Amino acid sequence: MKYRFLIGASVALATMFGVAEAQAQWLVGPTGPAVWYAGPEGGWTNLEDQKLSAAGGSTTQKFDDGFNVGARLGVELGWWRFEEEYRFQQNKTTSEFGLGVKGNRTAHAIMTNAIYDFGGWGWPFTPHIGGGVGVVIQHDGSSTIGIAPAGSVPGVAGVYSGNLTHGSSTNFAYQGLAGIRYNINPSLAFDLDYRYLATDDPTFRYTPTNVSVRSGYSTHNVVASLTMRFGPTPAVVAPIPPAPPPVQRRVFLVFFDWDRDTITPDGLAIINQAAAAWRSGAPVQILVTGYTDASGSAGYNQRLSERRANNVANALGRAGVPRQAMAVSGRGKNDQRVPTADGVREPQNRRVEIVFP
């Protein structure tokens, strides 16, 4: 039975790693606080045929299909579930030891399970996988009204009637599971699982014979369960409102004659439009920037662009825009509106730009 110990160790390690990851998700996950749950469960159990070994020989113990019933208590942390489970299982035996003997194997399973739900798609159905470790308390008993000949029961000689044998064993247990969950509503869910539950090899000391018999326990279970949530359900996050449309930059252009900083009548009309726009909206700081064409020296053009910008700023002030609402500067013959070679007199470049951010 070495492979069973390996499986059990693997499940235990997976459970420990699952706990660590779930704690991390609880701290930073987007699914909200812990949700407590509880619920009943029950279903069908198949107990594999087991070999009974004792000092006097061995035989095979065959089992009929049986049932399981139990309950769970746990907590949901994000997509992880951690639960304590109690499950009672029973399988009857018939024609045991080749005689008209009837009996049964019962098991009380106390398990700690870790389950991962593959959610996040918005579906009502979510698959899950998991595993658990714990203990199983088994009871094996047989009875007959007939006769058990000498040598028919391993390690037992003589004739018996009525209660033939019974014994108990407590063993380490492990299980793997996979299933699907249907979320009926935020507070109630239905699960349908396949669960493989097994233990290390139990040893029964039967009474009244006082004979020790080594056996096994490995079961296939179909388990249906209801989950009733008691903690706060994950909050519905309100949709993020759309970002406001970007503010369109508004630009007013005031053009100047060559080598002049005086404002023309057409330029003054543009300035008044800009001032009216400022007064009609929320107070903002506007950019007033002067430029020149490419003729003349860089130093001269820098000073000319600054004079043009200041003249426009003064006109805006007279139209009701306070000076502290303006950032005034000159760029000379840099940043041409119409790129030209040096020395070219381009009217579109002789300008002041009034820009609303």
C-alpha positions in Angstrom: 0.0 0.0 0.0 3.0 2.3 -0.4 1.3 4.3 -3.2 -1.5 5.3 -0.8 0.9 6.9 1.6 2.5 8.8 -1.3 -0.9 10.0 -2.4 -1.8 11.1 1.1 1.5 13.0 1.5 0.9 14.7 -1.9 -2.6 15.8 -0.8 -1.3 17.1 2.5 1.3 19.2 0.7 -1.3 20.5 -1.8 -3.5 21.5 1.1 -0.7 23.5 2.8 0.2 25.3 -0.3 -3.4 26.0 -1.0 -3.9 27.6 2.5 -0.9 29.9 1.9 -2.2 31.0 -1.5 -5.7 31.5 -0.2 -4.4 33.7 2.6 -2.6 35.9 0.1 -5.7 36.2 -2.0 -7.7 37.1 1.1 -5.4 40.0 1.8 -5.2 41.4 -1.7 -8.0 39.8 -3.7 -10.9 41.7 -5.2 -13.7 39.3 -4.2 -14.5 40.8 -0.8 -14.4 39.5 2.8 -14.6 35.9 3.9 -18.0 34.1 3.5 -18.9 31.3 5.9 -21.0 28.4 4.8 -22.5 25.1 6.0 -24.7 22.4 4.5 -25.8 18.8 4.4 -24.5 16.2 1.9 -25.2 12.6 0.9 -25.0 10.1 -1.9 -23.7 6.8 -3.3 -20.6 4.9 -2.1 -18.7 2.0 -3.8 -16.2 0.2 -1.5 -13.7 -1.8 -3.5 -13.2 -5.4 -2.7 -10.7 -5.8 0.1 -8.2 -8.5 1.0 -8.4 -9.8 4.6 -5.1 -11.1 5.9 -4.5 -12.9 9.2 -2.0 -15.4 10.6 -4.2 -18.3 9.5 -4.5 -17.2 5.8 -6.4 -14.6 3.7 -9.6 -14.2 1.8 -11.4 -11.5 -0.2 -14.1 -9.4 1.3 -16.7 -8.2 -1.2 -19.0 -5.3 -0.7 -22.3 -4.1 -2.1 -22.9 -0.5 -3.1 -23.8 1.6 -0.1 -24.5 5.2 0.9 -22.9 8.2 2.5 -24.4 11.1 4.5 -22.8 14.0 6.3 -22.3 17.8 6.7 -19.7 20.5 6.0 -18.7 23.8 7.6 -16.3 26.1 5.9 -15.2 29.5 4.6 -14.9 30.9 1.1 -11.8 33.1 0.5 -11.9 34.4 -3.0 -11.9 31.4 -5.3 -10.7 29.1 -2.5 -12.9 27.1 0.0 -11.6 25.5 3.2 -13.9 23.3 5.1 -14.3 20.7 7.8 -16.4 17.7 6.7 -18.0 14.8 8.6 -19.3 11.9 6.4 -20.7 8.6 7.5 -20.4 5.7 4.9 -21.7 2.2 4.9 -21.4 -0.8 2.7 -22.9 -4.2 3.3 -21.2 -7.6 2.7 -23.0 -10.8 1.6 -21.8 -14.4 1.4 -18.7 -13.5 3.3 -16.0 -16.2 3.6 -18.1 -18.4 1.2 -20.8 -18.8 3.8 -24.3 -17.4 4.3 -22.7 -14.6 6.4 -23.9 -11.0 6.4 -22.1 -8.0 7.6 -21.1 -4.4 6.9 -18.2 -1.9 6.9 -19.1 1.5 8.3 -16.8 4.5 8.3 -16.9 7.9 10.1 -14.7 10.2 8.1 -13.6 13.5 9.6 -11.8 15.5 6.9 -10.2 18.9 6.3 -10.6 19.9 2.7 -9.2 22.6 0.4 -11.2 23.3 -2.8 -10.5 25.7 -5.7 -13.4 27.0 -7.8 -12.7 27.9 -11.4 -14.9 31.0 -11.5 -14.8 34.5 -12.9 -16.7 33.8 -16.1 -20.1 35.0 -14.9 -21.6 31.6 -15.4 -24.0 30.0 -12.8 -22.0 26.7 -13.1 -18.4 26.6 -11.8 -16.2 23.5 -11.8 -13.9 22.8 -8.9 -11.1 20.5 -7.7 -9.7 19.8 -4.3 -8.3 17.4 -1.8 -8.4 16.7 1.9 -6.7 14.9 4.8 -8.1 13.6 8.1 -9.0 10.4 9.9 -11.5 7.6 9.3 -12.9 5.4 12.1 -14.0 2.1 10.6 -16.1 -0.7 12.1 -16.3 -4.1 10.4 -18.7 -6.7 11.6 -20.2 -10.0 10.5 -23.0 -12.2 11.7 -24.7 -15.5 10.8 -27.4 -17.9 11.9 -25.6 -20.8 10.2 -22.3 -22.5 10.9 -18.8 -21.3 10.2 -16.6 -24.5 9.7 -13.1 -24.6 11.0 -10.7 -22.8 8.7 -13.4 -20.7 6.9 -12.5 -17.5 8.7 -8.8 -16.5 8.6 -7.1 -17.4 11.9 -10.3 -18.7 13.4 -11.2 -22.4 14.1 -14.4 -23.7 15.5 -18.1 -23.3 15.0 -20.0 -20.0 15.5 -23.5 -18.8 15.3 -25.2 -15.4 15.7 -22.6 -12.5 16.1 -19.5 -13.9 14.3 -16.9 -11.1 14.4 -16.7 -7.3 14.9 -13.8 -4.9 15.2 -12.8 -1.2 14.9 -9.8 0.7 13.5 -8.9 4.4 13.3 -6.7 5.4 10.4 -5.1 8.3 8.5 -7.3 9.2 5.5 -7.0 11.3 2.3 -9.3 12.2 -0.5 -9.3 13.8 -3.9 -12.4 15.4 -5.4 -13.7 17.1 -8.5 -17.2 18.4 -9.2 -19.4 21.3 -10.4 -21.3 23.9 -8.4 -24.5 25.6 -9.4 -25.1 28.9 -7.7 -28.8 29.1 -7.2 -28.6 32.6 -5.6 -26.0 34.5 -3.7 -26.9 32.6 -0.5 -27.4 29.1 -1.8 -25.5 26.7 -4.0 -25.8 23.1 -5.1 -22.7 20.9 -5.5 -22.3 17.5 -7.2 -18.9 15.9 -6.6 -16.9 12.7 -7.2 -14.8 12.0 -4.1 -12.2 9.3 -3.8 -11.7 8.5 -0.1 -9.1 6.0 1.1 -7.1 5.2 4.3 -3.9 3.5 5.2 -4.5 -0.2 5.9 -6.8 -0.8 8.9 -6.1 -3.6 11.3 -9.2 -5.0 13.0 -8.9 -7.0 16.3 -12.1 -9.0 16.1 -14.1 -10.0 19.1 -15.0 -12.4 20.5 -12.2 -14.3 18.6 -9.4 -11.8 19.6 -7.9 -12.2 16.1 -6.1 -9.4 14.3 -7.0 -9.1 10.6 -5.4 -6.6 8.2 -7.6 -5.1 5.5 -7.9 -2.0 3.3 -10.3 0.8 2.6 -10.7 2.7 -0.7 -14.0 4.1 -1.9 -15.6 5.9 -4.8 -18.3 8.3 -3.8 -20.8 10.5 -5.6 -21.8 13.3 -3.2 -24.6 15.8 -3.6 -24.6 18.8 -1.2 -26.3 22.1 -0.5 -24.2 25.1 0.5 -25.9 27.8 2.6 -23.7 31.0 2.9 -23.9 33.0 6.1 -21.2 35.7 5.7 -21.4 38.8 3.6 -21.6 38.0 -0.1 -19.1 39.7 -2.4 -20.2 43.3 -3.1 -21.3 44.3 -6.6 -18.8 46.8 -7.8 -20.4 49.8 -9.4 -19.3 50.5 -12.9 -16.6 53.1 -13.3 -18.2 56.2 -14.9 -16.8 57.1 -18.3 -14.0 59.7 -18.2 -15.2 63.2 -19.3 -14.3 64.1 -22.8 -11.0 65.9 -23.1 -11.2 69.7 -23.1 -10.7 71.1 -26.6 -7.9 73.6 -26.7 -9.1 76.9 -28.1 -6.6 79.1 -29.9 -7.1 82.7 -31.0 -4.5 84.1 -33.5 -3.7 87.8 -33.7 -1.5 88.7 -36.8 0.9 91.7 -37.1 2.4 93.7 -39.9 6.1 93.2 -40.7 8.4 94.6 -38.1 5.5 96.0 -36.1 4.0 95.4 -32.6 0.9 97.5 -33.0 -2.5 95.7 -33.0 -4.6 96.0 -36.2 -8.4 96.5 -36.1 -8.8 92.8 -37.2 -6.4 91.8 -34.4 -8.4 93.8 -31.8 -11.6 92.0 -32.8 -9.9 88.6 -32.2 -8.7 89.8 -28.8 -12.2 90.8 -27.8 -13.5 87.4 -28.9 -10.9 85.7 -26.7 -11.8 87.9 -23.7 -15.5 87.1 -24.1 -14.7 83.4 -24.2 -12.7 83.7 -20.9 -15.4 85.7 -19.2 -18.1 83.1 -20.2 -16.3 80.0 -18.7 -14.6 79.0 -15.5 -11.6 81.0 -14.6 -8.5 79.5 -16.3 -5.0 80.7 -17.0 -4.5 81.4 -20.7 -1.2 81.4 -22.6 -0.3 84.6 -24.5 2.7 83.9 -26.7 4.3 86.1 -29.3 6.2 85.1 -32.5 8.0 86.7 -35.5 8.9 85.6 -39.0 12.4 84.5 -40.0 13.7 87.8 -41.2 16.0 89.7 -38.9 18.4 88.6 -36.1 17.4 86.2 -33.4 17.9 88.7 -30.6 15.8 91.4 -32.3 13.0 89.0 -33.1 12.9 87.8 -29.5 12.4 91.3 -28.2 9.8 92.0 -30.9 7.8 88.9 -30.0 7.8 89.9 -26.4 6.5 93.4 -27.2 3.7 91.8 -29.4 2.7 89.4 -26.5 2.6 92.2 -23.9 0.5 94.5 -26.2 -2.0 91.7 -26.6 -2.0 91.0 -22.9 -2.7 94.6 -22.2 -5.6 94.6 -24.6 -7.0 91.5 -22.9 -6.7 93.3 -19.6 -8.7 96.2 -20.9 -11.4 93.7 -22.1 -11.7 92.2 -18.6 -9.1 89.5 -18.3 -6.9 90.0 -15.2 -3.2 89.9 -15.8 -2.8 87.1 -13.2 -4.9 84.9 -15.5 -2.3 85.2 -18.3 1.1 83.6 -18.8 2.9 86.0 -21.2 6.0 85.1 -23.2 7.8 85.5 -26.5 9.4 82.8 -28.7 11.0 85.0 -31.4 11.3 83.2 -34.7 11.1 79.8 -33.1 8.1 77.4 -33.6 7.1 78.8 -37.0 3.5 78.2 -38.0 4.6 78.0 -41.6 8.2 76.7 -41.8 10.5 78.8 -44.0 14.1 79.4 -44.6 15.9 82.1 -42.6 15.2 85.6 -43.8 11.8 84.9 -45.3 9.0 87.3 -44.4 6.0 85.0 -43.9 2.8 86.8 -42.6 1.5 83.7 -40.9 4.5 83.6 -38.6 4.1 87.2 -37.4 1.5 86.4 -34.7 0.5 86.2 -31.0 -1.3 83.0 -29.9 -4.0 83.2 -27.2 -4.4 79.6 -26.0 -7.1 78.3 -23.6 -5.9 75.0 -22.0 
